[in-house]
Amino acid sequence: MTAFVPTYDLPSVNRQILLGRRPDGIPLEADFMRREASIPEIAHGQFLVRNLYLSVDPAQRGWASDVSNYSTAVQIGDVMRALAVGAIVDSKNPAFPAGAYVYGWFGWQDYAAASANDVLTAFAAPVAPLSAYAGLFGINGLTADISLSRYGHVAPGDTVLVSTAAGAVGSLVCQLAKAAGAYVVGLTGSDAKCRKLLDVYGLDRALNYHVPDLDEGIAAAAPEGVNLFFDSTGGPVLDMVLRRMAVAGRLIQCGTASIASWSPLPLGPRNEREILTRRLSWNGFVVFDHLSEFNAAISRLQHRMAAGQLHFEEHILQDFGQSAGALELLYSGRNEGKLLVWTG
């Protein structure tokens, strides 16, 4: 154990959360089942991970609903696909010794028999609370850092607009953009979160996207147009912002959380002319396309954390059984920070 790893137990069974049925929209607690299984045996080249923090991520809606276009859908009756961070407690792979820590595709369960291909990052000992490796140093921080480095090209004086700005990814995008000298405007779902964006994260403006005059608010916040829009929602807000982009503006599409279903295909305004006349650059971003950049990005994030330049919040559920209803909580916006489930 280290100072950054809470005391945990080693259960004699493997608690698992299984996908029980295809959800209709946002996955509900009733869409999952709970099972107790035997602790898995490991084969040559594998190692046994004791999961300690289970990650709850928007992409799990797609994996459960069989609509994802970049990963294999979870099959009914299988352990719910999920990222997790945990400790290696047994190993038949010298590259992943017992006592080390790993973050990867280990599912919503206590134990996973894993191989090297399941691992996103590995580390001998954490230099921050272990939970941070599933958030700040996990796909949330990696998404913010790498997407801005590759496609954001933020310059001093740019106006940057961020949707879901109080979320685990958006809040980091906002802070990194501010550090680069941008004027940052955040969109979020409540007046309380608007206040947090201003008071805690240091944004220049914050707008509640539920208000009827959002378009006027965006126009007032960005009178010269938006130079970069980092978007995780899609839908009507995206359609609105496209018409407020500056010439040669950039968009990073990181998610489409506002779209409940892609079948049948939802309809909206035609946006081709906005892209043409404003000369926009629009990039989709999936963090798993950039595995080779993870270590460098983590190093940058750790440096900023050590310098006190990043504020990152976590919302940690303390009961393993709460995993099944965690996506409901996430999509309702009632979580305060990166959503995790502690299993120890």
Contacts in CASP RR format, 6 or more apart in sequence:
PFRMAT RR
TARGET T0000
AUTHOR 0000-0000-0000
METHOD contacts of the structure
MODEL  1
MTAFVPTYDLPSVNRQILLGRRPDGIPLEADFMRREASIPEIAHGQFLVR
NLYLSVDPAQRGWASDVSNYSTAVQIGDVMRALAVGAIVDSKNPAFPAGA
YVYGWFGWQDYAAASANDVLTAFAAPVAPLSAYAGLFGINGLTADISLSR
YGHVAPGDTVLVSTAAGAVGSLVCQLAKAAGAYVVGLTGSDAKCRKLLDV
YGLDRALNYHVPDLDEGIAAAAPEGVNLFFDSTGGPVLDMVLRRMAVAGR
LIQCGTASIASWSPLPLGPRNEREILTRRLSWNGFVVFDHLSEFNAAISR
LQHRMAAGQLHFEEHILQDFGQSAGALELLYSGRNEGKLLVWTG
1 7 0 8 1.000
2 125 0 8 1.000
2 126 0 8 1.000
4 125 0 8 1.000
4 126 0 8 1.000
4 127 0 8 1.000
4 128 0 8 1.000
4 129 0 8 1.000
4 130 0 8 1.000
5 52 0 8 1.000
5 87 0 8 1.000
5 101 0 8 1.000
5 126 0 8 1.000
5 130 0 8 1.000
6 52 0 8 1.000
6 130 0 8 1.000
6 342 0 8 1.000
6 344 0 8 1.000
8 50 0 8 1.000
8 52 0 8 1.000
8 87 0 8 1.000
8 343 0 8 1.000
8 344 0 8 1.000
9 344 0 8 1.000
10 50 0 8 1.000
10 89 0 8 1.000
11 110 0 8 1.000
11 111 0 8 1.000
12 39 0 8 1.000
13 36 0 8 1.000
13 37 0 8 1.000
13 38 0 8 1.000
13 39 0 8 1.000
13 110 0 8 1.000
14 36 0 8 1.000
14 37 0 8 1.000
14 38 0 8 1.000
14 39 0 8 1.000
14 40 0 8 1.000
14 109 0 8 1.000
14 110 0 8 1.000
14 111 0 8 1.000
15 34 0 8 1.000
15 35 0 8 1.000
15 36 0 8 1.000
15 109 0 8 1.000
15 110 0 8 1.000
15 320 0 8 1.000
15 321 0 8 1.000
15 343 0 8 1.000
16 34 0 8 1.000
16 35 0 8 1.000
16 36 0 8 1.000
16 37 0 8 1.000
16 79 0 8 1.000
16 108 0 8 1.000
16 109 0 8 1.000
16 110 0 8 1.000
17 32 0 8 1.000
17 33 0 8 1.000
17 34 0 8 1.000
17 79 0 8 1.000
17 80 0 8 1.000
17 108 0 8 1.000
17 109 0 8 1.000
17 321 0 8 1.000
17 323 0 8 1.000
17 324 0 8 1.000
18 32 0 8 1.000
18 33 0 8 1.000
18 34 0 8 1.000
18 35 0 8 1.000
18 77 0 8 1.000
18 78 0 8 1.000
18 79 0 8 1.000
18 80 0 8 1.000
19 31 0 8 1.000
19 32 0 8 1.000
19 33 0 8 1.000
19 64 0 8 1.000
19 74 0 8 1.000
19 75 0 8 1.000
19 76 0 8 1.000
19 77 0 8 1.000
19 78 0 8 1.000
19 80 0 8 1.000
20 31 0 8 1.000
20 32 0 8 1.000
20 33 0 8 1.000
20 76 0 8 1.000
20 77 0 8 1.000
21 31 0 8 1.000
21 76 0 8 1.000
22 31 0 8 1.000
22 64 0 8 1.000
22 65 0 8 1.000
22 66 0 8 1.000
22 76 0 8 1.000
23 31 0 8 1.000
23 61 0 8 1.000
23 64 0 8 1.000
23 65 0 8 1.000
25 61 0 8 1.000
25 65 0 8 1.000
25 260 0 8 1.000
25 261 0 8 1.000
26 61 0 8 1.000
26 260 0 8 1.000
26 327 0 8 1.000
26 328 0 8 1.000
26 331 0 8 1.000
27 60 0 8 1.000
27 61 0 8 1.000
27 64 0 8 1.000
27 65 0 8 1.000
27 325 0 8 1.000
27 327 0 8 1.000
27 328 0 8 1.000
28 325 0 8 1.000
28 327 0 8 1.000
28 328 0 8 1.000
29 324 0 8 1.000
29 325 0 8 1.000
29 328 0 8 1.000
31 64 0 8 1.000
31 324 0 8 1.000
32 80 0 8 1.000
32 323 0 8 1.000
32 324 0 8 1.000
32 325 0 8 1.000
33 77 0 8 1.000
34 321 0 8 1.000
34 324 0 8 1.000
37 109 0 8 1.000
39 48 0 8 1.000
39 111 0 8 1.000
40 48 0 8 1.000
40 111 0 8 1.000
40 112 0 8 1.000
40 113 0 8 1.000
41 113 0 8 1.000
42 48 0 8 1.000
42 90 0 8 1.000
42 91 0 8 1.000
42 92 0 8 1.000
42 113 0 8 1.000
43 92 0 8 1.000
43 113 0 8 1.000
44 92 0 8 1.000
44 93 0 8 1.000
45 92 0 8 1.000
45 93 0 8 1.000
45 115 0 8 1.000
45 116 0 8 1.000
46 91 0 8 1.000
46 92 0 8 1.000
46 93 0 8 1.000
46 113 0 8 1.000
46 114 0 8 1.000
46 115 0 8 1.000
47 88 0 8 1.000
47 90 0 8 1.000
47 91 0 8 1.000
47 92 0 8 1.000
47 93 0 8 1.000
47 96 0 8 1.000
47 98 0 8 1.000
47 102 0 8 1.000
47 113 0 8 1.000
47 114 0 8 1.000
47 115 0 8 1.000
48 88 0 8 1.000
48 89 0 8 1.000
48 90 0 8 1.000
48 91 0 8 1.000
48 111 0 8 1.000
48 112 0 8 1.000
48 113 0 8 1.000
48 114 0 8 1.000
49 84 0 8 1.000
49 86 0 8 1.000
49 87 0 8 1.000
49 88 0 8 1.000
49 89 0 8 1.000
49 102 0 8 1.000
49 106 0 8 1.000
49 111 0 8 1.000
49 112 0 8 1.000
49 113 0 8 1.000
49 114 0 8 1.000
50 86 0 8 1.000
50 87 0 8 1.000
50 88 0 8 1.000
50 89 0 8 1.000
50 110 0 8 1.000
50 111 0 8 1.000
51 84 0 8 1.000
51 85 0 8 1.000
51 86 0 8 1.000
51 106 0 8 1.000
51 107 0 8 1.000
51 109 0 8 1.000
51 110 0 8 1.000
51 111 0 8 1.000
51 112 0 8 1.000
51 343 0 8 1.000
52 84 0 8 1.000
52 85 0 8 1.000
52 86 0 8 1.000
52 87 0 8 1.000
52 130 0 8 1.000
52 342 0 8 1.000
52 343 0 8 1.000
52 344 0 8 1.000
53 84 0 8 1.000
53 85 0 8 1.000
53 86 0 8 1.000
53 130 0 8 1.000
53 131 0 8 1.000
53 134 0 8 1.000
53 316 0 8 1.000
53 340 0 8 1.000
53 341 0 8 1.000
53 342 0 8 1.000
53 343 0 8 1.000
54 82 0 8 1.000
54 84 0 8 1.000
54 107 0 8 1.000
54 108 0 8 1.000
54 320 0 8 1.000
54 323 0 8 1.000
54 340 0 8 1.000
54 341 0 8 1.000
54 343 0 8 1.000
55 82 0 8 1.000
55 83 0 8 1.000
55 84 0 8 1.000
55 85 0 8 1.000
55 134 0 8 1.000
55 135 0 8 1.000
55 139 0 8 1.000
55 339 0 8 1.000
55 340 0 8 1.000
56 82 0 8 1.000
56 323 0 8 1.000
56 326 0 8 1.000
56 327 0 8 1.000
56 329 0 8 1.000
56 330 0 8 1.000
56 339 0 8 1.000
56 340 0 8 1.000
56 341 0 8 1.000
57 82 0 8 1.000
57 83 0 8 1.000
57 139 0 8 1.000
57 330 0 8 1.000
58 232 0 8 1.000
58 255 0 8 1.000
58 257 0 8 1.000
58 330 0 8 1.000
58 331 0 8 1.000
59 68 0 8 1.000
59 71 0 8 1.000
60 80 0 8 1.000
60 81 0 8 1.000
60 82 0 8 1.000
60 327 0 8 1.000
61 327 0 8 1.000
61 331 0 8 1.000
62 68 0 8 1.000
62 73 0 8 1.000
63 71 0 8 1.000
63 73 0 8 1.000
63 74 0 8 1.000
63 80 0 8 1.000
63 81 0 8 1.000
64 73 0 8 1.000
64 74 0 8 1.000
64 80 0 8 1.000
64 327 0 8 1.000
65 73 0 8 1.000
65 261 0 8 1.000
66 73 0 8 1.000
67 73 0 8 1.000
67 261 0 8 1.000
67 262 0 8 1.000
67 263 0 8 1.000
70 286 0 8 1.000
70 288 0 8 1.000
71 81 0 8 1.000
74 80 0 8 1.000
74 81 0 8 1.000
79 107 0 8 1.000
79 108 0 8 1.000
79 109 0 8 1.000
80 107 0 8 1.000
80 108 0 8 1.000
80 323 0 8 1.000
81 105 0 8 1.000
81 107 0 8 1.000
82 105 0 8 1.000
82 106 0 8 1.000
82 107 0 8 1.000
82 108 0 8 1.000
83 103 0 8 1.000
83 104 0 8 1.000
83 105 0 8 1.000
83 106 0 8 1.000
83 107 0 8 1.000
83 120 0 8 1.000
83 134 0 8 1.000
83 138 0 8 1.000
83 139 0 8 1.000
84 103 0 8 1.000
84 104 0 8 1.000
84 106 0 8 1.000
84 107 0 8 1.000
84 108 0 8 1.000
84 112 0 8 1.000
84 134 0 8 1.000
85 101 0 8 1.000
85 102 0 8 1.000
85 103 0 8 1.000
85 104 0 8 1.000
85 130 0 8 1.000
85 131 0 8 1.000
85 133 0 8 1.000
85 134 0 8 1.000
86 101 0 8 1.000
86 102 0 8 1.000
86 103 0 8 1.000
86 106 0 8 1.000
86 130 0 8 1.000
87 99 0 8 1.000
87 100 0 8 1.000
87 101 0 8 1.000
88 96 0 8 1.000
88 97 0 8 1.000
88 98 0 8 1.000
88 99 0 8 1.000
88 100 0 8 1.000
88 101 0 8 1.000
88 102 0 8 1.000
89 98 0 8 1.000
89 99 0 8 1.000
90 98 0 8 1.000
91 97 0 8 1.000
91 98 0 8 1.000
93 115 0 8 1.000
93 116 0 8 1.000
95 116 0 8 1.000
96 102 0 8 1.000
96 114 0 8 1.000
96 116 0 8 1.000
96 119 0 8 1.000
96 122 0 8 1.000
100 122 0 8 1.000
100 123 0 8 1.000
100 124 0 8 1.000
101 122 0 8 1.000
101 123 0 8 1.000
101 124 0 8 1.000
101 125 0 8 1.000
101 126 0 8 1.000
101 130 0 8 1.000
101 133 0 8 1.000
102 114 0 8 1.000
102 119 0 8 1.000
102 121 0 8 1.000
102 122 0 8 1.000
102 123 0 8 1.000
103 119 0 8 1.000
103 120 0 8 1.000
103 121 0 8 1.000
103 122 0 8 1.000
103 133 0 8 1.000
103 134 0 8 1.000
103 137 0 8 1.000
103 138 0 8 1.000
104 114 0 8 1.000
104 118 0 8 1.000
104 119 0 8 1.000
104 120 0 8 1.000
104 121 0 8 1.000
105 114 0 8 1.000
105 118 0 8 1.000
105 120 0 8 1.000
106 112 0 8 1.000
106 114 0 8 1.000
106 118 0 8 1.000
108 323 0 8 1.000
108 341 0 8 1.000
110 320 0 8 1.000
110 343 0 8 1.000
112 118 0 8 1.000
120 138 0 8 1.000
120 139 0 8 1.000
120 291 0 8 1.000
120 294 0 8 1.000
121 133 0 8 1.000
121 137 0 8 1.000
121 138 0 8 1.000
121 294 0 8 1.000
121 295 0 8 1.000
121 298 0 8 1.000
123 133 0 8 1.000
126 132 0 8 1.000
126 133 0 8 1.000
127 302 0 8 1.000
128 136 0 8 1.000
128 137 0 8 1.000
128 302 0 8 1.000
128 305 0 8 1.000
131 314 0 8 1.000
131 316 0 8 1.000
131 338 0 8 1.000
131 340 0 8 1.000
131 342 0 8 1.000
132 138 0 8 1.000
132 312 0 8 1.000
132 314 0 8 1.000
134 338 0 8 1.000
134 340 0 8 1.000
135 141 0 8 1.000
135 168 0 8 1.000
135 312 0 8 1.000
135 314 0 8 1.000
135 338 0 8 1.000
135 340 0 8 1.000
136 172 0 8 1.000
136 301 0 8 1.000
136 305 0 8 1.000
136 310 0 8 1.000
136 312 0 8 1.000
136 338 0 8 1.000
137 298 0 8 1.000
137 301 0 8 1.000
137 302 0 8 1.000
138 298 0 8 1.000
139 287 0 8 1.000
139 288 0 8 1.000
140 168 0 8 1.000
140 169 0 8 1.000
140 172 0 8 1.000
140 338 0 8 1.000
141 168 0 8 1.000
141 169 0 8 1.000
141 172 0 8 1.000
141 297 0 8 1.000
141 301 0 8 1.000
142 287 0 8 1.000
142 290 0 8 1.000
142 293 0 8 1.000
142 294 0 8 1.000
142 297 0 8 1.000
142 298 0 8 1.000
142 301 0 8 1.000
143 169 0 8 1.000
143 254 0 8 1.000
143 285 0 8 1.000
143 287 0 8 1.000
144 169 0 8 1.000
144 170 0 8 1.000
144 172 0 8 1.000
144 173 0 8 1.000
144 176 0 8 1.000
145 172 0 8 1.000
145 176 0 8 1.000
145 297 0 8 1.000
145 300 0 8 1.000
145 301 0 8 1.000
146 285 0 8 1.000
146 287 0 8 1.000
146 290 0 8 1.000
146 293 0 8 1.000
146 297 0 8 1.000
147 173 0 8 1.000
147 230 0 8 1.000
147 252 0 8 1.000
147 254 0 8 1.000
147 285 0 8 1.000
147 287 0 8 1.000
148 154 0 8 1.000
148 173 0 8 1.000
148 176 0 8 1.000
148 177 0 8 1.000
148 180 0 8 1.000
148 230 0 8 1.000
148 252 0 8 1.000
149 297 0 8 1.000
150 283 0 8 1.000
150 285 0 8 1.000
150 290 0 8 1.000
151 250 0 8 1.000
151 252 0 8 1.000
151 281 0 8 1.000
151 283 0 8 1.000
151 285 0 8 1.000
152 228 0 8 1.000
152 230 0 8 1.000
152 250 0 8 1.000
152 252 0 8 1.000
153 228 0 8 1.000
153 250 0 8 1.000
154 160 0 8 1.000
154 176 0 8 1.000
154 177 0 8 1.000
154 180 0 8 1.000
154 181 0 8 1.000
154 182 0 8 1.000
154 228 0 8 1.000
155 180 0 8 1.000
155 181 0 8 1.000
155 182 0 8 1.000
155 227 0 8 1.000
156 180 0 8 1.000
156 181 0 8 1.000
156 182 0 8 1.000
157 181 0 8 1.000
157 182 0 8 1.000
157 183 0 8 1.000
158 177 0 8 1.000
158 180 0 8 1.000
158 181 0 8 1.000
158 182 0 8 1.000
158 183 0 8 1.000
158 227 0 8 1.000
158 228 0 8 1.000
159 182 0 8 1.000
159 183 0 8 1.000
159 185 0 8 1.000
159 221 0 8 1.000
159 222 0 8 1.000
159 224 0 8 1.000
159 225 0 8 1.000
159 226 0 8 1.000
159 227 0 8 1.000
159 228 0 8 1.000
159 246 0 8 1.000
160 173 0 8 1.000
160 174 0 8 1.000
160 177 0 8 1.000
160 182 0 8 1.000
160 183 0 8 1.000
160 184 0 8 1.000
160 185 0 8 1.000
160 226 0 8 1.000
160 227 0 8 1.000
160 228 0 8 1.000
160 229 0 8 1.000
160 230 0 8 1.000
161 184 0 8 1.000
161 185 0 8 1.000
161 186 0 8 1.000
161 187 0 8 1.000
161 218 0 8 1.000
161 221 0 8 1.000
161 222 0 8 1.000
161 226 0 8 1.000
161 228 0 8 1.000
161 229 0 8 1.000
161 230 0 8 1.000
161 241 0 8 1.000
162 170 0 8 1.000
162 173 0 8 1.000
162 174 0 8 1.000
162 177 0 8 1.000
162 184 0 8 1.000
162 185 0 8 1.000
162 186 0 8 1.000
162 187 0 8 1.000
162 229 0 8 1.000
162 230 0 8 1.000
163 170 0 8 1.000
163 186 0 8 1.000
163 187 0 8 1.000
163 209 0 8 1.000
163 229 0 8 1.000
163 230 0 8 1.000
163 231 0 8 1.000
163 232 0 8 1.000
163 233 0 8 1.000
163 234 0 8 1.000
163 237 0 8 1.000
163 238 0 8 1.000
164 170 0 8 1.000
164 187 0 8 1.000
164 188 0 8 1.000
164 232 0 8 1.000
164 233 0 8 1.000
164 257 0 8 1.000
165 171 0 8 1.000
165 173 0 8 1.000
165 174 0 8 1.000
165 186 0 8 1.000
165 187 0 8 1.000
165 188 0 8 1.000
165 197 0 8 1.000
165 201 0 8 1.000
165 203 0 8 1.000
165 206 0 8 1.000
166 188 0 8 1.000
166 189 0 8 1.000
166 193 0 8 1.000
166 196 0 8 1.000
166 197 0 8 1.000
166 201 0 8 1.000
166 337 0 8 1.000
167 188 0 8 1.000
167 337 0 8 1.000
167 338 0 8 1.000
168 312 0 8 1.000
168 337 0 8 1.000
168 338 0 8 1.000
168 339 0 8 1.000
169 232 0 8 1.000
169 254 0 8 1.000
170 230 0 8 1.000
170 232 0 8 1.000
171 197 0 8 1.000
171 201 0 8 1.000
171 311 0 8 1.000
171 312 0 8 1.000
171 313 0 8 1.000
171 337 0 8 1.000
172 310 0 8 1.000
172 312 0 8 1.000
173 230 0 8 1.000
174 184 0 8 1.000
174 186 0 8 1.000
174 197 0 8 1.000
174 201 0 8 1.000
174 202 0 8 1.000
174 203 0 8 1.000
175 201 0 8 1.000
175 202 0 8 1.000
175 309 0 8 1.000
175 310 0 8 1.000
175 311 0 8 1.000
177 184 0 8 1.000
177 228 0 8 1.000
177 230 0 8 1.000
178 184 0 8 1.000
178 202 0 8 1.000
178 203 0 8 1.000
179 304 0 8 1.000
179 309 0 8 1.000
182 227 0 8 1.000
182 228 0 8 1.000
183 204 0 8 1.000
184 202 0 8 1.000
184 203 0 8 1.000
184 204 0 8 1.000
184 205 0 8 1.000
185 203 0 8 1.000
185 204 0 8 1.000
185 205 0 8 1.000
185 206 0 8 1.000
185 207 0 8 1.000
185 218 0 8 1.000
185 221 0 8 1.000
185 222 0 8 1.000
185 226 0 8 1.000
186 197 0 8 1.000
186 203 0 8 1.000
186 205 0 8 1.000
186 206 0 8 1.000
186 207 0 8 1.000
187 206 0 8 1.000
187 207 0 8 1.000
187 208 0 8 1.000
187 209 0 8 1.000
187 214 0 8 1.000
187 237 0 8 1.000
188 194 0 8 1.000
188 197 0 8 1.000
188 206 0 8 1.000
188 207 0 8 1.000
188 208 0 8 1.000
188 209 0 8 1.000
189 208 0 8 1.000
189 209 0 8 1.000
189 210 0 8 1.000
189 333 0 8 1.000
190 208 0 8 1.000
190 210 0 8 1.000
191 208 0 8 1.000
193 206 0 8 1.000
193 208 0 8 1.000
194 206 0 8 1.000
194 207 0 8 1.000
194 208 0 8 1.000
195 206 0 8 1.000
197 203 0 8 1.000
197 206 0 8 1.000
198 205 0 8 1.000
198 206 0 8 1.000
200 311 0 8 1.000
201 311 0 8 1.000
205 221 0 8 1.000
207 214 0 8 1.000
207 217 0 8 1.000
207 218 0 8 1.000
207 221 0 8 1.000
208 214 0 8 1.000
209 237 0 8 1.000
214 237 0 8 1.000
214 240 0 8 1.000
215 240 0 8 1.000
215 244 0 8 1.000
218 226 0 8 1.000
218 240 0 8 1.000
218 241 0 8 1.000
218 244 0 8 1.000
219 244 0 8 1.000
222 244 0 8 1.000
222 246 0 8 1.000
224 246 0 8 1.000
225 244 0 8 1.000
225 245 0 8 1.000
225 246 0 8 1.000
226 241 0 8 1.000
226 244 0 8 1.000
226 245 0 8 1.000
226 246 0 8 1.000
226 249 0 8 1.000
227 246 0 8 1.000
227 249 0 8 1.000
227 250 0 8 1.000
228 249 0 8 1.000
228 250 0 8 1.000
228 251 0 8 1.000
228 252 0 8 1.000
229 238 0 8 1.000
229 241 0 8 1.000
229 245 0 8 1.000
229 249 0 8 1.000
229 250 0 8 1.000
229 251 0 8 1.000
229 252 0 8 1.000
230 251 0 8 1.000
230 252 0 8 1.000
230 254 0 8 1.000
231 237 0 8 1.000
231 238 0 8 1.000
231 241 0 8 1.000
231 251 0 8 1.000
231 252 0 8 1.000
231 253 0 8 1.000
231 254 0 8 1.000
231 255 0 8 1.000
232 254 0 8 1.000
232 255 0 8 1.000
232 256 0 8 1.000
232 257 0 8 1.000
233 255 0 8 1.000
233 256 0 8 1.000
233 257 0 8 1.000
233 258 0 8 1.000
234 253 0 8 1.000
234 255 0 8 1.000
234 256 0 8 1.000
234 257 0 8 1.000
234 258 0 8 1.000
234 259 0 8 1.000
235 256 0 8 1.000
235 258 0 8 1.000
235 259 0 8 1.000
235 266 0 8 1.000
235 268 0 8 1.000
236 258 0 8 1.000
237 258 0 8 1.000
239 268 0 8 1.000
239 269 0 8 1.000
239 271 0 8 1.000
242 251 0 8 1.000
242 271 0 8 1.000
242 274 0 8 1.000
242 275 0 8 1.000
242 278 0 8 1.000
242 280 0 8 1.000
243 274 0 8 1.000
245 251 0 8 1.000
245 274 0 8 1.000
245 278 0 8 1.000
245 280 0 8 1.000
246 278 0 8 1.000
247 278 0 8 1.000
247 279 0 8 1.000
248 278 0 8 1.000
248 279 0 8 1.000
248 280 0 8 1.000
248 281 0 8 1.000
249 278 0 8 1.000
249 279 0 8 1.000
249 280 0 8 1.000
249 281 0 8 1.000
250 280 0 8 1.000
250 281 0 8 1.000
250 282 0 8 1.000
250 283 0 8 1.000
251 280 0 8 1.000
251 281 0 8 1.000
251 282 0 8 1.000
251 283 0 8 1.000
252 283 0 8 1.000
252 284 0 8 1.000
252 285 0 8 1.000
253 282 0 8 1.000
253 283 0 8 1.000
253 284 0 8 1.000
253 285 0 8 1.000
254 284 0 8 1.000
254 285 0 8 1.000
257 331 0 8 1.000
259 266 0 8 1.000
274 280 0 8 1.000
275 282 0 8 1.000
301 310 0 8 1.000
304 310 0 8 1.000
305 312 0 8 1.000
312 337 0 8 1.000
312 338 0 8 1.000
313 336 0 8 1.000
313 337 0 8 1.000
313 338 0 8 1.000
314 337 0 8 1.000
314 338 0 8 1.000
314 340 0 8 1.000
315 335 0 8 1.000
315 336 0 8 1.000
315 337 0 8 1.000
315 338 0 8 1.000
315 339 0 8 1.000
315 340 0 8 1.000
316 340 0 8 1.000
316 341 0 8 1.000
316 342 0 8 1.000
317 323 0 8 1.000
317 326 0 8 1.000
317 339 0 8 1.000
317 340 0 8 1.000
317 341 0 8 1.000
317 342 0 8 1.000
318 342 0 8 1.000
319 341 0 8 1.000
320 341 0 8 1.000
320 343 0 8 1.000
320 344 0 8 1.000
321 341 0 8 1.000
322 341 0 8 1.000
323 341 0 8 1.000
326 339 0 8 1.000
326 341 0 8 1.000
329 335 0 8 1.000
329 339 0 8 1.000
330 339 0 8 1.000
END
